[in-house]
Amino acid sequence: MEYAISKQEYEKIRTLLYDESGISLGDSKQSLVVSRLTKRLRHLHMDSFASYCEYVTQDNSGEEFTRMLDLLSTNKTDFFREPKHFDFLRERILPTREKDKQIRIWSSACSTGEEPYTIAMTLYESVRTPEQWNFQILASDISTRVLAHAAKGLYAEERVREVPAEIVKRHFLQGRGDSEGLVKVKPHLSAIITFRRLNLMDDRFPIKAPLDLIFCRNVMIYFDRPTQERLVNKFYHHLKPGGYLFIGHSESLQWVSHPFKSIAPTIYWKEA
Ligand SMILES: C[S@@+](CC[C@H](N)C(=O)[O-])C[C@H]1O[C@@H](n2cnc3c(N)ncnc32)[C@H](O)[C@@H]1O
């Protein structure tokens, strides 16, 4: 069965997505919405987008909204994606924290976990005495589905194919028997990461102690300018003086008003 979407139904879905997640779909993404949600409607034995809109709105658990969000947005991520940020962490930031041996980092749209685990690996690989450090990583996302995957720390072997073999060996367990073809992050990485559902649209984040670094990569691109501006200013508030914000390589804060100092194309600094 082919589904058609009316202007009102499209507007309804677009508004729901924007109000809850900040993601802006644009005026004419009707065909994208139809192609991404058709399978879901079929699965639910629904015959129209009108029924689906009602279903999402009435589901107070938020589960259907999460499914819709996952289908309409992208969770694409990778281990060591945009590696310059991890080089910067190793070369420029960690040496300055050597005295305190303490660092608090937030991976704020962590998807299936590759980003926070990459941060964790970078920490362990970069300092001389990791056992003496207090590493803390908060990893959050709006989608409970990707967070559940992230917390398991279980990946297909192909996902780490580009990671140097000795790093994989140090930080992943190789699956055997039923788990052949899978790798699982070792407990020393999981031990320093807390996974939690957080919506970047929330007025306040339940984060008490100030952070050294915030990673917010490859999600702001889906937000409109006022939403980006609000978010970046909230991030500023949660960083320590001398803290850093990393954004995705295809993102820019050029048109957004904020108090950060830009120190490299996608790296922003809260002056010490
Ligand atoms: C493309 S992934 C980016 C993953 C990772 N940061 C990276 O760069 O590889 C974007 C993630 O942003 C999440 N997201 C979208 N809107 C969000 C919001 N309002 N609050 C928190 N996370 C959100 C999505 O669920 C998705 O997992």
PDBQT file of the ligand as one rigid body, heavy atoms in Angstrom, charges set to zero:
ROOT
HETATM    1  C1  LIG A 301      24.372  11.924  13.833  1.00  0.00    +0.000 C 
HETATM    2  S1  LIG A 301      24.272  11.456  15.528  1.00  0.00    +0.000 S 
HETATM    3  C2  LIG A 301      25.817  12.112  16.123  1.00  0.00    +0.000 C 
HETATM    4  C3  LIG A 301      26.583  11.128  16.979  1.00  0.00    +0.000 C 
HETATM    5  C4  LIG A 301      27.965  11.613  17.453  1.00  0.00    +0.000 C 
HETATM    6  N1  LIG A 301      27.885  12.825  18.207  1.00  0.00    +0.000 N 
HETATM    7  C5  LIG A 301      28.895  11.790  16.273  1.00  0.00    +0.000 C 
HETATM    8  O1  LIG A 301      29.222  12.909  15.900  1.00  0.00    +0.000 OA
HETATM    9  O2  LIG A 301      29.316  10.780  15.697  1.00  0.00    +0.000 OA
HETATM   10  C6  LIG A 301      23.076  12.631  16.177  1.00  0.00    +0.000 C 
HETATM   11  C7  LIG A 301      22.441  12.169  17.492  1.00  0.00    +0.000 C 
HETATM   12  O3  LIG A 301      21.753  13.308  18.055  1.00  0.00    +0.000 OA
HETATM   13  C8  LIG A 301      20.644  12.808  18.771  1.00  0.00    +0.000 C 
HETATM   14  N2  LIG A 301      19.693  13.910  19.017  1.00  0.00    +0.000 N 
HETATM   15  C9  LIG A 301      18.851  14.517  18.147  1.00  0.00    +0.000 A 
HETATM   16  N3  LIG A 301      18.137  15.472  18.761  1.00  0.00    +0.000 NA
HETATM   17  C10 LIG A 301      18.554  15.481  20.062  1.00  0.00    +0.000 A 
HETATM   18  C11 LIG A 301      18.191  16.241  21.203  1.00  0.00    +0.000 A 
HETATM   19  N4  LIG A 301      17.255  17.188  21.142  1.00  0.00    +0.000 N 
HETATM   20  N5  LIG A 301      18.793  15.984  22.377  1.00  0.00    +0.000 NA
HETATM   21  C12 LIG A 301      19.750  15.009  22.460  1.00  0.00    +0.000 A 
HETATM   22  N6  LIG A 301      20.138  14.254  21.411  1.00  0.00    +0.000 NA
HETATM   23  C13 LIG A 301      19.548  14.495  20.217  1.00  0.00    +0.000 A 
HETATM   24  C14 LIG A 301      20.099  11.713  17.855  1.00  0.00    +0.000 C 
HETATM   25  O4  LIG A 301      19.277  10.805  18.571  1.00  0.00    +0.000 OA
HETATM   26  C15 LIG A 301      21.404  11.074  17.332  1.00  0.00    +0.000 C 
HETATM   27  O5  LIG A 301      21.768   9.967  18.095  1.00  0.00    +0.000 OA
ENDROOT
TORSDOF 0
